[in-house]
């Protein structure tokens, strides 16, 4: 969150934003692993389409066309199943049709993008350019993902703290005022949709080893380390602030946070997004 606020202060970016008005706020973790990160897309009675499955072409930063195409393929498979009198089984025709579509070809040609860029800007740019511009994505090699996202967080002892400037309320903003205009709402007494597998891990592991990443990667100030009367610290979960980006479920280095769908359809309401 703070890095994004600082990004807006760059002269090239500031020129487009200065004098504007913040009208809404939201956050979403994007599934950008590409073709090699796709899960099984069908299950009894349903299917995953668009970014629910991860059909984003990260090299083009485009996914709307993939969401439309996979929606059409899933709808065709569902229609055929209904016509045949089937129910509650798997729409296997959907993933089969995807593999025969232009979308599969597009994602296959871009399959190495994230892996190359993870090796650094210069090498990544060179190899992506060679693969996609010179060879059209038709290369005989495939680079597989080596690590899950949560495994890549470095211990705080290996990093230099970054001093971010205070938000000015015009170009840069704080979390709480941003969450307010997301119109997020959860019933006060509903069961918590954010839980911990082990309540001791946030302080004993995440805070001591990683300086409490929960308090930084959450864009909605859901996670907060507070001091007890005896000087010890504990993690407070402000679940009512959640904007449903699911970053915590993905990025928690100990995979201790569990995000589930909240009761009653609660969450953010984006009128201008």
C-alpha angles and dihedrals in degrees: 000000000000091000090056091050090052091047089060090059093063108113093237091053098035090061091066097044107036113110092018128119128239105236104170143357136214143145137210134178107229120219098226104160092105129205095341092056098050114126125213101294101204135058133166106300099000152046141212117238137174117356091345083080099027105255092155119134097220094186089063096030087230130128110144092088090050091050091052094046096047089046089055093047092049091047091052090051092047092048092052090048092052091046089053092050094247124146139177095008129112121282093227090165089070099064089038091055091046091057089054095047134096088245092065090051091050094049092043091056090051095043095113098046100101093040093054094045089051087065092064139288098272100043091039094051091047095049096041089050091049093047100042106027102034102029099026093233092295099125127145095229134075124198111211125209109261102192142027115247094250092055093064098068112114123221113260090244089068095051138071115233114245118225107215119196120246113266114261096209091235108066101003126040143189125247101250097052088047093051089051093064092046086074090222115174135179126175107260099233100035120123110276113262091199114065139163126233089210119016092203096060100077093061102028097045115009097042096040097042105028102023092247104300091187090074091053108037095048109090093200105054091247094140119056131169111215132180122246123220090264093055096256120124134235136184118249117199113208094193093171089070094057116127092189099245090139092215091133093056090051104037104037102119093216095040087230098134118086119199117195132172109279123239121267099011094288122167141085124342113208110197096168103033 
